[in-house]
């Protein structure tokens, strides 16, 4: 009789566990497949535009929503922004686009299932926004009259002072001057420039074509190189 009761109890327990696990969405799927965050893409007018992606929950046919957090730290104590279902801010899609991060900054993000039940947070993923795009525009196009010699300039002094526009978020600038377009024949090269002007300690050849580049850098990233070609005076 005892063994029969044990069998009945065991079968009942298996049935109950099956009902519980079967009624829940597989939130763990969303928590374990979160390596698809895209690299930040700069929006030159409004800051950093980032698209976050993750794998959808499977094994559940009902409505599924997600919470998302972006933070300055890996512990997510200092949040930049968030989407919480209980606050009415959430997403049913498996991606989220956020515009408003700072250039050259390291962030962390994570996601979890919000509804129909809270899943566990995914492991935080670190990413660093870049100075690409906005920085290049700031040095070049948006700093008209500040970049010298401008692209295509002729009659440039053999002792020029190179200048460019400042870039928000940059801690220094890198400079290269070469006699060829691939910058393999360097005439001068400098890093750690803190001002937006530089005068090489070399005399250039008269009537000669030169190429020069400048880019903005900080502790974690760098902008695109901005390249110009010029010809010195005879």
C-alpha positions as CSV (number, residue, x, y, z in Angstrom):
1,X,0.0,0.0,0.0
2,X,2.8,2.4,0.9
3,X,4.6,1.9,-2.4
4,X,1.4,2.5,-4.3
5,X,0.9,5.8,-2.4
6,X,4.5,6.8,-3.2
7,X,4.0,6.0,-6.9
8,X,0.8,8.1,-7.0
9,X,2.6,11.0,-5.1
10,X,5.5,10.8,-7.6
11,X,3.2,10.9,-10.6
12,X,1.3,13.8,-9.1
13,X,4.5,15.7,-8.5
14,X,5.7,15.1,-12.0
15,X,2.4,16.3,-13.4
16,X,2.5,19.5,-11.2
17,X,6.0,20.3,-12.2
18,X,5.1,19.7,-15.9
19,X,2.2,22.2,-15.5
20,X,4.4,24.8,-13.9
21,X,7.3,24.6,-16.3
22,X,5.0,24.3,-19.3
23,X,3.1,27.4,-18.4
24,X,6.1,29.7,-18.3
25,X,7.9,31.2,-21.3
26,X,11.4,30.1,-21.9
27,X,12.9,33.4,-20.6
28,X,16.3,31.8,-20.4
29,X,16.5,31.8,-24.2
30,X,16.5,35.6,-24.2
31,X,19.0,35.7,-21.3
32,X,21.6,33.5,-23.0
33,X,21.6,34.8,-26.6
34,X,22.5,38.5,-26.3
35,X,25.6,38.9,-28.4
36,X,23.9,40.8,-31.2
37,X,24.2,44.4,-30.0
38,X,25.3,46.5,-32.9
39,X,28.2,48.8,-32.9
40,X,27.2,52.3,-32.1
41,X,26.4,54.4,-35.2
42,X,26.8,58.2,-34.8
43,X,24.0,60.6,-35.6
44,X,25.9,63.8,-36.3
45,X,23.1,66.0,-35.1
46,X,21.6,64.3,-32.0
47,X,24.4,62.2,-30.6
48,X,24.9,58.4,-30.7
49,X,22.3,56.1,-32.3
50,X,22.5,52.5,-31.0
51,X,20.5,49.5,-32.0
52,X,20.3,46.7,-29.4
53,X,19.3,43.2,-30.6
54,X,18.5,39.9,-28.8
55,X,17.1,36.5,-29.5
56,X,13.3,36.1,-29.1
57,X,11.7,33.8,-26.5
58,X,10.7,30.5,-27.9
59,X,8.2,27.9,-26.7
60,X,5.5,30.4,-25.8
61,X,2.8,31.7,-28.1
62,X,1.4,34.5,-25.9
63,X,2.5,38.1,-25.6
64,X,6.1,38.6,-24.5
65,X,7.6,42.0,-23.6
66,X,11.2,42.9,-22.6
67,X,12.9,45.2,-20.1
68,X,16.2,46.9,-21.2
69,X,18.8,48.7,-19.1
70,X,21.8,50.8,-20.2
71,X,24.3,51.8,-17.5
72,X,27.7,53.5,-17.0
73,X,28.8,50.6,-14.8
74,X,28.8,46.8,-15.0
75,X,26.8,46.5,-11.8
76,X,24.0,48.7,-13.4
77,X,23.9,50.9,-10.3
78,X,24.3,54.1,-12.4
79,X,21.7,53.8,-15.1
80,X,21.7,56.0,-18.3
81,X,18.2,54.9,-19.4
82,X,15.8,51.9,-19.1
83,X,12.6,50.4,-20.4
84,X,10.5,48.8,-17.6
85,X,7.2,47.1,-18.3
86,X,5.8,48.1,-14.9
87,X,6.3,51.7,-15.8
88,X,4.6,51.3,-19.2
89,X,7.9,51.6,-21.1
90,X,8.8,48.3,-22.7
91,X,9.2,46.7,-26.1
92,X,7.6,43.7,-27.7
93,X,10.2,43.6,-30.5
94,X,13.6,41.9,-30.1
95,X,15.4,45.1,-30.8
96,X,15.5,48.6,-29.4
97,X,16.9,51.8,-30.9
98,X,18.2,54.5,-28.5
99,X,19.5,57.9,-29.4
100,X,21.3,60.0,-26.8
101,X,24.5,58.4,-25.7
102,X,27.8,60.3,-25.5
103,X,30.7,59.9,-27.9
104,X,33.8,58.1,-26.7
105,X,32.0,56.6,-23.6
106,X,31.9,53.0,-22.4
107,X,28.5,51.6,-21.5
108,X,26.8,48.4,-20.4
109,X,23.5,47.0,-21.5
110,X,21.3,44.0,-20.6
111,X,17.8,42.7,-21.3
112,X,15.2,40.4,-19.7
113,X,11.8,39.0,-20.3
114,X,9.2,41.3,-18.6
115,X,5.9,39.6,-19.4
116,X,4.2,37.3,-18.8
117,X,6.7,36.6,-16.1
118,X,10.0,38.2,-15.1
119,X,13.0,36.4,-16.5
120,X,16.5,36.8,-15.2
121,X,18.7,39.6,-16.5
122,X,21.1,38.7,-19.2
123,X,24.8,39.1,-18.6
124,X,25.8,42.7,-19.1
125,X,27.4,43.5,-22.4
126,X,30.0,46.3,-22.6
127,X,30.3,48.6,-25.6
128,X,32.1,51.8,-26.4
129,X,30.7,54.6,-28.5
130,X,33.1,56.1,-31.0
131,X,34.1,59.5,-32.2
132,X,33.7,58.4,-35.8
133,X,31.4,60.6,-38.0
134,X,30.6,63.5,-35.8
135,X,34.3,64.0,-34.9
136,X,35.3,63.9,-38.6
137,X,32.6,66.4,-39.5
138,X,33.6,68.7,-36.6
139,X,37.3,68.7,-37.7
140,X,36.4,69.2,-41.4
141,X,33.1,70.2,-42.9
142,X,31.6,71.8,-39.8
143,X,34.7,73.8,-39.1
144,X,34.9,75.7,-42.4
145,X,37.7,78.1,-42.3
146,X,39.4,76.4,-39.3
147,X,41.1,73.5,-41.2
148,X,44.3,74.7,-42.9
149,X,45.6,74.0,-45.4
150,X,42.2,73.0,-46.8
151,X,41.9,70.1,-49.3
152,X,43.3,71.1,-52.7
153,X,45.1,74.2,-51.5
154,X,48.0,75.6,-53.6
155,X,50.7,78.1,-52.9
156,X,51.0,77.0,-49.3
157,X,54.0,78.2,-47.3
158,X,56.9,75.7,-46.9
159,X,56.6,76.3,-43.1
160,X,52.8,76.0,-42.6
161,X,50.9,76.0,-39.4
162,X,48.2,73.3,-39.6
163,X,44.9,74.0,-37.9
164,X,41.6,72.2,-37.4
165,X,38.3,72.5,-35.5
166,X,38.0,71.2,-31.9
167,X,36.0,68.0,-31.2
168,X,33.8,67.6,-28.2
169,X,34.8,64.5,-26.2
170,X,38.4,64.5,-27.5
171,X,41.3,64.7,-25.1
172,X,44.0,65.1,-27.8
173,X,44.7,64.9,-31.5
174,X,47.0,63.0,-33.8
175,X,48.7,64.5,-36.8
176,X,50.4,63.0,-39.9
177,X,52.2,64.7,-42.8
178,X,53.4,62.6,-45.8
179,X,54.6,62.9,-49.3
180,X,52.4,60.1,-50.5
181,X,48.6,59.4,-50.3
182,X,49.1,56.1,-48.4
183,X,51.1,57.8,-45.7
184,X,54.0,55.4,-45.9
185,X,56.5,58.2,-46.6
186,X,56.0,60.3,-43.5
187,X,57.5,63.7,-43.2
188,X,56.2,64.3,-39.7
189,X,53.9,62.5,-37.2
190,X,52.7,63.6,-33.8
191,X,50.4,62.2,-31.1
192,X,49.1,63.8,-27.9
193,X,48.5,67.2,-29.4
194,X,46.2,69.1,-27.0
195,X,45.7,72.2,-29.2
196,X,44.0,72.5,-32.6
197,X,47.1,73.8,-34.3
198,X,50.5,72.4,-35.0
199,X,53.7,73.7,-36.7
200,X,56.1,70.9,-37.9
201,X,59.7,71.5,-37.2
202,X,60.6,70.9,-40.8
203,X,60.9,72.9,-43.9
204,X,58.8,71.5,-46.8
205,X,60.0,71.3,-50.3
206,X,58.9,74.1,-52.6
207,X,56.4,73.3,-55.4
208,X,55.7,69.9,-53.9
209,X,52.5,68.0,-53.2
210,X,51.9,66.9,-49.6
211,X,49.2,65.0,-47.8
212,X,48.2,65.6,-44.2
213,X,45.8,64.0,-41.7
214,X,44.3,64.8,-38.3
215,X,42.0,62.8,-36.0
216,X,40.5,63.2,-32.6
217,X,41.2,60.7,-29.8
218,X,40.3,60.1,-26.2
219,X,41.1,57.4,-23.7
220,X,39.0,54.7,-25.4
221,X,38.5,55.5,-29.0
222,X,39.4,57.7,-32.0
223,X,37.7,59.4,-34.9
224,X,38.2,58.8,-38.6
225,X,41.2,60.5,-40.1
226,X,40.5,63.7,-42.0
227,X,42.8,63.9,-45.0
228,X,43.7,66.9,-47.2
229,X,46.1,67.4,-50.1
230,X,48.0,70.6,-50.7
231,X,50.8,72.0,-52.8
232,X,53.6,74.3,-51.5
233,X,54.5,77.5,-53.3
234,X,57.3,77.6,-55.8
